[in-house]
């Protein structure tokens, strides 16, 4: 790919790296932090708690949309698996929940981390659990996967996989270590619009190669008529599949996927840390609503290019094996984008990669430093805390590199399927403890920790047995209990595990005593307090508009629309 790139493309990519590194340098010198000469822990981990809604919203979007999301969703488009795009659409609704329900609790308690909030609501044991599980989850589902997908991007540029992985780590780790969360947030803001511009260019020029939308539909229909194993056009644009579908049944999407969403968008340090940096609740809420609107764009800028790539392959206009559809977007960039635009598109992929990776680095180091190091050394200086956070980032990177070989076995359904299935195994107990804990004041610490560890054990058991079954390490007898367990769709499994953990937590709590009213004052809804303080305002009107847009897309991409 490098051989096919013009000096203009290379210059654009070099300029992108220059801007990102300049922002990191500017932040490290005190830019955006009241011109402090040295970063303290609040600056490094929470960007000084002084950010506005636009920066927060762009950072929420950019941090989430890593190259693994772009490659995974576009790969789903090439496979005709549009239900995967529902995760993106559902995120808009969950972001509303984050802004209106969760953020007020997080900001009024003044916490740095989500485990710290659990300690205030329940106990130290709950805090330690979430800290450990979150760091492990970042290795399993974030850092290593982002590095993996980033290496795939570099492979399309003619750079060997492991060389690309190492370049990815060092380039991103450098500016993350240098400037902390403020560097991450400000680079995210720039990267969000670079990646949108890059993927929009792929969509525009891809449709141009085919002759427009109708021509693309004709190509897909012709391919399906000539080969019955290929999907018709309507299957490419239908978000909803029957209950019997083994991958994405509609029941799993409506009732299971939101559980993953609550964990990821409302309780995960990786995401919530951006809202903790807000100057006030209003800016935090506006940031989540802004991010919700941005989250509707991947359907058109990530999924549709995958469908375009599929049509280009059918016409013989794109050199790509559909055995590896996760590489469809890089192949399209390589195949036909004009000079200059190709550089923007590659910069967009790199922006997606680096924004998510830098966010994962910073969140991981925050969890380790605040929840473990500062707890063990309460008198540690601000400079010492920052330094420990930087060292923690480096260690986690090395561990993540070691996990990458194991990912290849679990990724039979593509990058995005891998990501969502792993999250389905670890997120339900955490979502239950956070969500139910806000509403039911009588749920106590004993109930929470029992539910967390029981749910974790069941989820990890499912993950390990699935891995061993795929590898042929264990033989699963047809009709056995283990066969039935592994046969449950991962979204249905998430729903069942959430309900089980919620009921278990309530039963155990009923056997114990409720925590004191004073301890629960800031972490639960109080008697007479409205759970959803919605009122007619700009925030309220924008929220209604966002909900209506989601409903419109659900209808548009269904049998009642173009599906």
C-alpha positions as CSV (number, residue, x, y, z in Angstrom):
1,X,0.0,0.0,0.0
2,X,2.9,2.4,0.8
3,X,4.0,1.9,-2.8
4,X,0.6,3.0,-4.0
5,X,0.5,6.2,-1.9
6,X,1.5,9.5,-3.3
7,X,3.7,12.1,-1.5
8,X,0.4,14.0,-0.8
9,X,-1.1,11.0,1.0
10,X,2.1,10.5,3.0
11,X,2.2,14.2,3.8
12,X,-1.4,14.2,5.1
13,X,-0.6,11.2,7.4
14,X,2.6,12.9,8.6
15,X,0.6,16.1,9.3
16,X,-2.0,14.0,11.3
17,X,0.8,12.6,13.5
18,X,2.3,16.0,13.9
19,X,-1.0,17.5,15.1
20,X,-1.6,14.7,17.6
21,X,1.9,14.9,19.0
22,X,1.8,18.7,19.2
23,X,-1.5,18.5,21.2
24,X,0.2,16.1,23.6
25,X,3.2,18.3,24.0
26,X,1.0,21.4,24.5
27,X,-1.0,19.6,27.2
28,X,2.1,18.3,28.9
29,X,3.3,22.0,29.2
30,X,0.1,23.0,30.9
31,X,-2.1,23.9,27.9
32,X,-5.7,23.9,28.8
33,X,-5.1,23.5,32.5
34,X,-4.7,27.0,33.7
35,X,-1.1,27.0,32.5
36,X,0.1,24.8,35.3
37,X,3.8,24.0,34.9
38,X,3.3,20.4,36.1
39,X,0.3,18.0,35.9
40,X,-1.3,16.9,39.1
41,X,-3.4,13.8,39.5
42,X,-6.7,15.7,38.8
43,X,-5.2,17.0,35.5
44,X,-3.7,13.7,34.5
45,X,-6.6,11.4,35.3
46,X,-9.6,13.7,35.0
47,X,-8.4,16.6,32.8
48,X,-8.8,19.1,35.6
49,X,-12.6,18.5,35.8
50,X,-13.1,21.6,33.6
51,X,-14.2,20.3,30.2
52,X,-17.2,21.4,28.1
53,X,-19.9,19.4,26.3
54,X,-18.4,19.5,22.8
55,X,-15.1,18.1,23.8
56,X,-16.7,15.5,26.0
57,X,-19.2,14.3,23.4
58,X,-16.5,14.1,20.7
59,X,-14.2,12.2,23.0
60,X,-17.0,9.8,24.0
61,X,-17.6,9.0,20.4
62,X,-13.9,8.9,19.3
63,X,-12.9,6.7,22.2
64,X,-15.6,4.2,21.5
65,X,-15.1,4.2,17.7
66,X,-11.7,2.4,17.5
67,X,-10.4,0.7,14.4
68,X,-11.8,-2.6,15.8
69,X,-15.3,-1.0,15.6
70,X,-14.7,0.3,12.1
71,X,-13.2,-2.9,10.8
72,X,-15.8,-5.0,12.7
73,X,-18.9,-3.1,11.6
74,X,-17.8,-2.7,8.0
75,X,-16.9,-6.5,8.0
76,X,-20.4,-7.1,9.3
77,X,-21.7,-5.1,6.3
78,X,-19.8,-7.3,3.9
79,X,-21.2,-10.4,5.6
80,X,-24.7,-9.1,5.5
81,X,-25.0,-9.0,9.3
82,X,-26.7,-5.8,9.8
83,X,-28.1,-6.7,13.3
84,X,-24.5,-6.0,14.5
85,X,-25.2,-2.3,13.6
86,X,-27.9,-2.3,16.3
87,X,-25.2,-2.1,19.0
88,X,-24.3,1.3,17.5
89,X,-27.9,2.5,17.4
90,X,-28.7,1.2,20.9
91,X,-25.7,3.1,22.2
92,X,-27.6,6.3,21.5
93,X,-30.4,5.3,23.9
94,X,-27.9,4.1,26.6
95,X,-26.0,7.4,26.4
96,X,-29.3,9.2,27.3
97,X,-29.4,6.9,30.4
98,X,-25.8,7.9,31.2
99,X,-26.5,11.6,31.0
100,X,-29.8,11.7,32.8
101,X,-29.6,9.0,35.4
102,X,-26.0,8.0,36.2
103,X,-23.9,11.2,35.7
104,X,-25.6,13.2,38.5
105,X,-24.6,10.5,41.0
106,X,-21.0,10.3,39.7
107,X,-20.4,14.0,39.8
108,X,-22.0,14.7,43.2
109,X,-19.9,12.0,44.8
110,X,-16.7,13.4,43.3
111,X,-15.3,10.0,42.4
112,X,-12.3,9.4,40.1
113,X,-13.2,5.9,39.2
114,X,-16.3,3.6,38.9
115,X,-14.9,1.2,41.5
116,X,-14.6,4.1,43.9
117,X,-18.3,4.8,43.4
118,X,-19.0,1.1,44.2
119,X,-17.1,1.5,47.5
120,X,-19.3,4.5,48.4
121,X,-22.5,2.6,47.5
122,X,-21.5,-0.8,48.9
123,X,-18.1,-1.7,50.2
124,X,-14.3,-1.9,49.7
125,X,-14.7,-5.5,48.5
126,X,-16.9,-4.4,45.7
127,X,-14.4,-1.7,44.7
128,X,-11.6,-4.2,44.6
129,X,-13.6,-6.6,42.5
130,X,-14.5,-4.0,39.9
131,X,-11.0,-2.7,39.7
132,X,-9.5,-6.1,39.0
133,X,-12.2,-7.2,36.6
134,X,-12.1,-3.9,34.7
135,X,-8.4,-4.1,34.2
136,X,-8.6,-7.7,33.0
137,X,-11.5,-6.8,30.7
138,X,-9.4,-4.0,29.2
139,X,-6.8,-6.6,28.3
140,X,-9.4,-9.1,26.9
141,X,-11.7,-6.8,25.1
142,X,-10.1,-3.4,24.6
143,X,-6.3,-2.9,24.5
144,X,-5.3,-6.2,22.9
145,X,-8.2,-6.1,20.4
146,X,-7.4,-2.5,19.4
147,X,-3.8,-3.4,18.9
148,X,-4.9,-6.5,16.9
149,X,-7.1,-4.5,14.6
150,X,-4.6,-1.7,14.3
151,X,-2.0,-4.3,13.2
152,X,-4.5,-5.5,10.5
153,X,-4.6,-1.9,9.2
154,X,-0.8,-1.8,9.0
155,X,-0.9,-5.1,7.2
156,X,-2.9,-3.5,4.4
157,X,-0.1,-0.9,4.1
158,X,2.4,-3.7,3.5
159,X,3.8,-3.6,7.1
160,X,4.1,-7.0,8.9
161,X,1.4,-7.8,11.5
162,X,3.7,-7.7,14.6
163,X,5.6,-4.7,13.4
164,X,2.3,-2.9,13.0
165,X,1.2,-3.9,16.5
166,X,4.4,-2.6,18.0
167,X,4.2,0.7,16.1
168,X,0.6,1.1,17.2
169,X,1.6,0.6,20.9
170,X,4.5,3.0,20.9
171,X,3.0,5.8,18.8
172,X,-0.1,5.9,21.0
173,X,1.5,5.1,24.3
174,X,3.9,8.0,23.9
175,X,1.3,10.8,23.9
176,X,-0.9,9.1,26.4
177,X,1.9,8.8,28.9
178,X,3.0,12.4,28.2
179,X,-0.3,14.2,28.7
180,X,-2.8,12.0,30.5
181,X,-6.6,12.3,30.1
182,X,-6.5,15.9,28.8
183,X,-4.1,14.9,26.0
184,X,-6.5,11.9,25.3
185,X,-9.6,14.1,25.2
186,X,-8.2,16.9,23.0
187,X,-6.7,14.5,20.5
188,X,-10.0,12.6,20.6
189,X,-11.8,15.7,19.5
190,X,-9.5,16.1,16.5
191,X,-9.5,12.4,15.7
192,X,-13.3,12.1,15.8
193,X,-13.7,14.4,12.8
194,X,-10.8,13.0,10.9
195,X,-12.2,9.5,11.1
196,X,-15.7,10.7,10.1
197,X,-14.2,12.5,7.1
198,X,-12.2,9.5,6.1
199,X,-15.0,7.0,6.3
200,X,-17.4,9.4,4.6
201,X,-14.9,9.6,1.7
202,X,-14.9,5.8,1.4
203,X,-18.8,5.7,1.2
204,X,-18.9,8.5,-1.4
205,X,-16.3,7.2,-3.7
206,X,-17.4,3.5,-3.2
207,X,-21.0,4.3,-4.3
208,X,-19.5,6.3,-7.2
209,X,-17.6,3.3,-8.4
210,X,-20.8,1.3,-8.5
211,X,-22.9,4.0,-10.1
212,X,-25.0,4.9,-7.1
213,X,-27.3,3.3,-4.5
214,X,-29.7,1.6,-6.9
215,X,-26.8,0.2,-8.9
216,X,-25.4,-1.4,-5.7
217,X,-28.8,-3.0,-4.9
218,X,-28.9,-4.4,-8.5
219,X,-25.4,-5.9,-8.1
220,X,-26.4,-7.6,-4.8
221,X,-29.7,-8.9,-6.3
222,X,-28.0,-10.2,-9.4
223,X,-25.4,-12.1,-7.3
224,X,-28.1,-13.6,-5.1
225,X,-30.1,-14.7,-8.2
226,X,-27.0,-16.4,-9.7
227,X,-25.9,-18.0,-6.5
228,X,-28.5,-19.2,-3.9
229,X,-25.9,-19.1,-1.1
230,X,-25.6,-15.4,-1.4
231,X,-27.9,-13.0,0.5
232,X,-30.6,-10.9,-1.3
233,X,-30.5,-7.1,-0.9
234,X,-33.2,-7.0,1.8
235,X,-31.1,-9.2,4.1
236,X,-28.3,-6.7,4.0
237,X,-30.5,-3.9,5.4
238,X,-32.6,-5.7,8.1
239,X,-31.7,-5.0,11.7
240,X,-34.1,-7.7,13.0
241,X,-33.8,-11.4,12.9
242,X,-36.2,-14.1,14.3
243,X,-36.0,-15.5,17.7
244,X,-34.5,-18.8,16.3
245,X,-31.5,-17.0,14.8
246,X,-28.4,-18.4,16.4
247,X,-26.3,-15.1,16.2
248,X,-28.6,-12.1,16.6
249,X,-32.2,-12.9,17.5
250,X,-34.4,-9.8,18.0
251,X,-35.1,-10.8,21.6
252,X,-31.4,-10.8,22.3
253,X,-31.0,-7.4,20.6
254,X,-33.9,-5.7,22.5
255,X,-33.3,-7.3,25.9
256,X,-29.8,-8.6,26.0
257,X,-27.8,-6.0,24.2
258,X,-28.9,-3.1,26.4
259,X,-27.3,-4.9,29.4
260,X,-24.0,-4.8,27.6
261,X,-24.7,-1.2,26.9
262,X,-25.4,-0.2,30.5
263,X,-22.2,-1.8,31.6
264,X,-20.1,-0.3,28.8
265,X,-21.6,3.2,28.5
266,X,-22.8,3.8,32.1
267,X,-20.4,2.0,34.4
268,X,-17.2,1.4,32.5
269,X,-14.2,3.6,33.4
270,X,-13.1,3.7,29.8
271,X,-16.2,5.7,28.8
272,X,-17.5,7.3,32.0
273,X,-14.1,8.9,32.8
274,X,-14.8,11.5,30.1
275,X,-18.0,12.7,31.8
276,X,-16.1,12.9,35.1
277,X,-13.9,15.5,33.5
278,X,-17.0,17.8,32.9
279,X,-17.1,21.2,34.6
280,X,-20.7,20.6,35.7
281,X,-23.7,18.2,35.2
282,X,-25.1,20.3,32.4
283,X,-22.0,20.0,30.3
284,X,-21.7,16.3,31.1
285,X,-25.3,15.6,30.0
286,X,-25.0,17.7,26.8
287,X,-21.8,15.8,26.0
288,X,-23.6,12.4,26.3
289,X,-26.5,13.6,24.1
290,X,-24.0,15.0,21.5
291,X,-22.3,11.6,21.5
292,X,-25.6,9.9,21.1
293,X,-26.3,11.7,17.8
294,X,-22.7,10.9,16.6
295,X,-23.4,7.2,17.4
296,X,-26.0,7.1,14.7
297,X,-23.5,7.8,12.0
298,X,-21.6,4.4,12.0
299,X,-24.6,2.8,10.3
300,X,-24.0,4.9,7.3
301,X,-20.2,5.5,7.5
302,X,-19.0,2.0,8.7
303,X,-21.7,-0.6,7.9
304,X,-22.8,0.7,4.5
305,X,-19.2,0.9,3.1
306,X,-19.0,-2.8,4.0
307,X,-22.1,-3.5,1.9
308,X,-20.5,-1.4,-0.9
309,X,-17.3,-3.5,-0.6
310,X,-19.3,-6.7,-1.0
311,X,-20.9,-5.3,-4.2
312,X,-17.6,-4.3,-5.5
313,X,-16.2,-7.8,-5.0
314,X,-19.2,-9.2,-6.9
315,X,-18.4,-7.0,-9.8
316,X,-14.7,-7.9,-9.7
317,X,-13.8,-4.3,-8.9
318,X,-12.2,-5.0,-5.5
319,X,-9.4,-7.5,-4.8
320,X,-10.6,-9.0,-1.5
321,X,-11.4,-12.5,-0.3
322,X,-14.7,-12.4,1.6
323,X,-13.3,-15.1,3.8
324,X,-11.8,-12.1,5.7
325,X,-14.4,-9.4,5.4
326,X,-13.0,-7.4,8.3
327,X,-10.4,-6.0,5.9
328,X,-13.0,-4.7,3.4
329,X,-12.6,-1.0,4.4
330,X,-8.8,-1.0,4.1
331,X,-9.1,-2.8,0.8
332,X,-11.5,-0.2,-0.5
333,X,-9.1,2.6,0.6
334,X,-6.3,0.8,-1.2
335,X,-8.4,0.1,-4.3
336,X,-9.9,3.3,-5.6
337,X,-9.6,6.4,-3.4
338,X,-7.9,9.3,-5.3
339,X,-4.7,11.0,-4.3
340,X,-5.0,13.0,-1.1
341,X,-8.4,11.4,-0.1
342,X,-6.5,8.1,0.5
343,X,-4.3,9.9,3.0
344,X,-7.3,11.3,4.8
345,X,-9.0,7.9,5.0
346,X,-5.8,6.2,6.3
347,X,-5.4,9.0,8.8
348,X,-9.1,8.3,9.8
349,X,-8.3,4.7,10.5
350,X,-5.3,5.6,12.5
351,X,-7.3,8.2,14.4
352,X,-9.9,5.6,15.3
353,X,-7.1,3.2,16.4
354,X,-5.2,5.7,18.5
355,X,-8.1,7.4,20.2
356,X,-9.5,4.1,21.5
357,X,-6.1,2.8,22.5
358,X,-5.1,6.0,24.3
359,X,-8.4,6.0,26.2
360,X,-7.9,2.4,27.2
361,X,-4.3,3.1,28.3
362,X,-5.4,6.1,30.4
363,X,-8.4,4.4,32.0
364,X,-6.3,1.3,32.9
365,X,-3.6,3.4,34.6
366,X,-6.3,5.5,36.4
367,X,-7.8,2.3,37.9
368,X,-4.5,1.0,39.0
369,X,-3.2,4.2,40.4
370,X,-6.3,5.5,42.2
371,X,-7.9,2.2,43.3
372,X,-4.7,0.3,44.3
373,X,-1.6,2.5,44.6
374,X,-3.2,5.5,46.2
375,X,-5.2,3.3,48.6
376,X,-2.0,1.6,49.7
377,X,0.0,4.9,49.9
378,X,-2.5,7.6,50.9
379,X,0.4,10.1,51.4
380,X,1.8,9.7,47.9
381,X,2.6,13.0,46.2
382,X,0.8,14.2,43.1
383,X,4.0,13.7,41.1
384,X,4.3,10.2,42.3
385,X,0.8,9.3,41.4
386,X,1.3,10.6,37.8
387,X,4.5,8.6,37.5
388,X,2.8,5.4,38.7
389,X,0.0,5.9,36.2
390,X,2.6,6.2,33.4
391,X,4.4,3.0,34.5
392,X,1.1,1.1,34.8
393,X,0.3,2.0,31.2
394,X,3.5,0.4,29.9
395,X,3.0,-2.8,31.9
396,X,-0.6,-3.3,30.7
397,X,0.5,-2.8,27.1
398,X,3.0,-5.7,27.4
399,X,0.3,-8.0,28.9
400,X,-2.1,-7.1,26.1
401,X,0.4,-8.0,23.5
402,X,0.7,-11.4,25.0
403,X,-3.0,-12.0,24.8
404,X,-3.3,-11.4,21.0
405,X,-2.4,-15.0,19.9
406,X,-5.3,-16.4,22.0
407,X,-7.8,-13.9,20.3
408,X,-7.4,-15.6,16.9
409,X,-9.1,-18.7,18.3
410,X,-12.1,-16.8,19.7
411,X,-12.6,-14.6,16.7
412,X,-14.4,-17.1,14.4
413,X,-17.3,-14.7,14.0
414,X,-15.3,-11.6,13.3
415,X,-13.8,-8.8,15.4
416,X,-17.1,-7.2,16.4
417,X,-18.8,-10.5,17.3
418,X,-15.7,-11.4,19.5
419,X,-15.9,-8.1,21.2
420,X,-19.6,-8.3,22.0
421,X,-19.6,-12.0,23.1
422,X,-16.7,-11.4,25.6
423,X,-18.6,-8.4,27.0
424,X,-21.8,-10.5,27.4
425,X,-19.9,-12.9,29.7
426,X,-18.5,-10.3,32.1
427,X,-20.9,-7.4,32.1
428,X,-24.3,-8.6,33.5
429,X,-23.4,-8.8,37.2
430,X,-21.7,-5.4,37.0
431,X,-24.7,-3.8,35.3
432,X,-27.1,-5.3,37.8
433,X,-25.1,-4.0,40.8
434,X,-24.9,-0.5,39.5
435,X,-28.4,-0.1,38.0
436,X,-30.4,-1.9,40.7
437,X,-28.3,-0.3,43.4
438,X,-29.4,3.2,42.4
439,X,-33.1,2.3,42.7
440,X,-33.3,-0.2,45.6
441,X,-31.7,1.3,48.7
442,X,-32.2,-1.9,50.7
443,X,-29.7,-3.8,48.5
444,X,-26.6,-4.2,50.6
445,X,-22.9,-4.9,50.2
446,X,-23.2,-8.6,50.9
447,X,-25.8,-9.1,48.2
448,X,-23.7,-7.1,45.8
449,X,-20.4,-9.0,46.3
450,X,-22.1,-12.4,46.2
451,X,-23.8,-11.4,42.9
452,X,-20.6,-10.1,41.4
453,X,-18.5,-13.1,42.2
454,X,-21.2,-15.6,41.3
455,X,-21.9,-13.9,38.0
456,X,-18.2,-13.6,37.2
457,X,-17.7,-17.3,37.8
458,X,-20.6,-18.3,35.5
459,X,-19.5,-15.9,32.8
460,X,-15.8,-17.0,32.9
461,X,-17.0,-20.7,32.9
462,X,-18.9,-20.1,29.7
463,X,-15.9,-18.3,28.1
464,X,-13.4,-21.0,29.0
465,X,-15.6,-23.9,28.0
466,X,-16.4,-22.2,24.7
467,X,-12.7,-21.7,24.0
468,X,-11.9,-25.3,24.9
469,X,-14.7,-26.6,22.8
470,X,-13.6,-24.7,19.8
471,X,-10.0,-25.9,20.2
472,X,-11.1,-29.5,20.6
473,X,-9.6,-29.7,24.1
474,X,-12.9,-31.0,25.5
475,X,-15.6,-33.0,23.8
476,X,-19.2,-31.8,24.4
477,X,-21.8,-34.5,24.2
478,X,-24.9,-33.6,22.3
479,X,-27.8,-32.9,24.6
480,X,-25.6,-32.6,27.7
481,X,-26.0,-29.7,30.2
482,X,-22.7,-28.3,28.8
483,X,-24.0,-28.5,25.3
484,X,-27.2,-26.7,26.3
485,X,-25.2,-24.0,28.1
486,X,-22.9,-23.4,25.1
487,X,-25.9,-23.4,22.8
488,X,-27.5,-20.4,24.4
489,X,-27.1,-17.3,22.3
490,X,-24.6,-15.0,23.9
491,X,-27.2,-12.1,24.1
492,X,-29.7,-14.4,25.7
493,X,-27.0,-15.6,28.1
494,X,-26.3,-12.0,29.0
495,X,-30.0,-11.4,29.8
496,X,-30.3,-14.7,31.8
497,X,-27.2,-13.9,33.8
498,X,-28.4,-10.3,34.5
499,X,-31.7,-11.6,35.9
500,X,-30.0,-14.3,37.9
501,X,-27.5,-11.9,39.4
502,X,-30.3,-9.3,40.2
503,X,-32.5,-11.9,41.9
504,X,-29.5,-13.4,43.8
505,X,-28.4,-9.9,45.0
506,X,-31.9,-9.1,46.2
507,X,-32.4,-12.4,48.1
508,X,-29.1,-12.2,49.9
509,X,-29.7,-8.5,50.7
510,X,-33.1,-9.4,52.2
511,X,-31.4,-11.8,54.6
512,X,-29.1,-9.0,55.9
513,X,-29.5,-5.4,57.0
514,X,-29.7,-2.2,55.0
515,X,-26.9,0.3,55.1
516,X,-27.3,3.6,56.9
517,X,-29.3,6.4,55.3
518,X,-26.3,8.7,55.6
519,X,-24.1,6.2,53.7
520,X,-26.7,6.0,50.9
521,X,-27.5,9.7,50.7
522,X,-25.3,10.5,47.6
523,X,-25.4,7.1,45.9
524,X,-29.1,6.2,45.6
525,X,-32.4,7.8,44.7
526,X,-33.8,9.2,47.9
527,X,-37.5,9.0,48.9
528,X,-39.4,11.5,46.9
529,X,-36.6,12.0,44.4
530,X,-37.6,11.6,40.8
531,X,-35.5,8.9,39.1
532,X,-35.6,10.6,35.8
533,X,-35.5,14.4,36.2
534,X,-36.7,15.2,32.7
535,X,-37.9,18.7,32.0
536,X,-38.7,20.9,29.0
537,X,-35.3,22.4,28.1
538,X,-32.8,22.2,25.3
539,X,-31.4,19.0,26.8
540,X,-34.9,17.6,26.9
541,X,-35.8,18.5,23.4
542,X,-32.6,17.1,22.0
543,X,-33.2,13.9,24.0
544,X,-36.6,13.5,22.4
545,X,-35.2,14.2,18.9
546,X,-32.5,11.5,19.5
547,X,-35.1,8.9,20.6
548,X,-37.2,9.7,17.5
549,X,-34.2,9.3,15.2
550,X,-33.5,5.9,16.8
551,X,-37.1,4.8,16.2
552,X,-36.9,6.0,12.6
553,X,-33.8,4.0,11.9
554,X,-35.3,0.9,13.5
555,X,-38.3,1.2,11.1
556,X,-36.2,2.1,8.1
557,X,-33.9,-0.9,8.4
558,X,-36.7,-3.4,8.9
559,X,-39.2,-5.3,6.8
560,X,-41.4,-2.2,7.1
561,X,-38.7,-0.2,5.5
562,X,-35.9,-1.2,3.1
563,X,-35.2,-4.5,4.9
